Amino acid sequence: MKRIGILTAGGDTPALNAAIHGAVVRANQLRIEIYGLIKGFNCLFNPRVPHVHLNPLFQEIPELDPTKGGTLIGSSRDYIDPDQKAELDLITSRLTKLGIEGLIAIGGDGTLNALQPLAERLPTVLAPKTIDNDLGLNYPSEPDEWVRVKDPSGSPSYHYSRTASSAVFDLNQIVNYATPGYATAVLVSAQGVERIRTTAESHRRIAIIEVMGRHSGYIALGTAYGQPDIILIPEHPLDIQALVERVKHLYDLQKNVVIVCGEGIVDEQGSELGAESTSTDPGGNVALTGAAEALRGKMIQLLGDRYFQLYRRGSSAREAIFTRKVGHTQRGGRPILFDRFYAALLGSKAVDLLVEGRNNAVSVLQYHSQKGFHVEGYDANRFRDRWGLIHARQMHPALYHPSLMKPSKIGIDYLMPIFTDAIGNDDAEHMRQTLFDPGNLAQPYHSINTDVHKRIRYLEPNGA
Ligand code: F6P
């Protein structure tokens, strides 16, 4: 293999550049050229196929900094429709003209879905990333548990649901234990919890903090490091009465309560508390928003103003209960050591898989309680259900203690290998050295896009 293409797809995460860096370092060792395709799958629809040579003379370009968040080659939520055969043929011919013999996509479950039709035309490998930590399997047989039923409204679409599991849950059996980006997102969310706590404590308030993760509660679970009182995850339907009882007990005891909720939490009927809107994500993923506000509404109603007045802690429930979203700060900025290190290994492994002749494979991060972490190649087909669909992983129920509303013992065992040494000395030092640099006050922000733009080349003369 002489030339590989690489792209980043879906929402950005802090470890994308680190994954690209890992791939480029390995490609340099193997004397393979590596072209960065601009703006994810979007690049492939453009007849001019904008791209950047990431390792001219087998040297990494200086703009590629693995400690920087985001992606120097840009990302998008564009989708490759498997039914558009003519378009797929065009894409393949463009890549062939560019001399690309294999493609690495850095992305999540949506990206892996989008790669399936391309994998029938050229060798493709996925290097995982997602702050949601939802690319993977709780155990290898998990895809076989999906069933699908036709939409009762008569529309041609299907609903997918899970049958009961027949596997024993074991941390050593998880496929892709953690995805790059997750650790940094948890760092930011847990810090957010710590910072909100002091306001809740000082002003005798109840805080509801919403974190990302779509229908998976991994980020919410990880915020346990910031010691919220209650964690609500999408995998466990909300028991509002139990929640209110717990809140009352804690509020009586400590005069403040901090609740974390995943953005995808559902009520007893399984309906999302927040609003769901469709996105153009390759996997048809939805965007969720407003769960914390909806929960606040319910709590205002159930606790009532009188409850706070009796305590002399405010004149109304509306005043005492507030919400905050950690939002996109979870997805941005400098990746911490765990994310950088393993993203680079997964990127490097993706190159090896292509060189070994693997197609439609995924480089995965495996964990073993005695041996620690290592990377492996995994067949993408093994992520697919009987109908060919790849589902986002939900957190296994064993990781959560529903009555404590906190991580269970296994949940704690799950988190520790990821986080105990996740922060490097340089991560702390970097903040000390750069945040209050007086130069920041005087100089305008210098965007990586300005530099990379100068390196963009096109498939000439007119593409197509
Ligand atoms: O999948 C990553 C993620 O950050 C989710 O946690 C969140 O729901 C979604 O993307 C937000 O998407 P957008 O950046 O398009 O608003």
Boltz pocket constraint, residues with backbone or C-beta under 6 A from the ligand:
constraints:
  - pocket:
      binder: B
      contacts: [[A, 11], [A, 12], [A, 130], [A, 131], [A, 132], [A, 212], [A, 213], [A, 214], [A, 263], [A, 279], [A, 286], [A, 287], [A, 288], [A, 331]]
      max_distance: 6.0
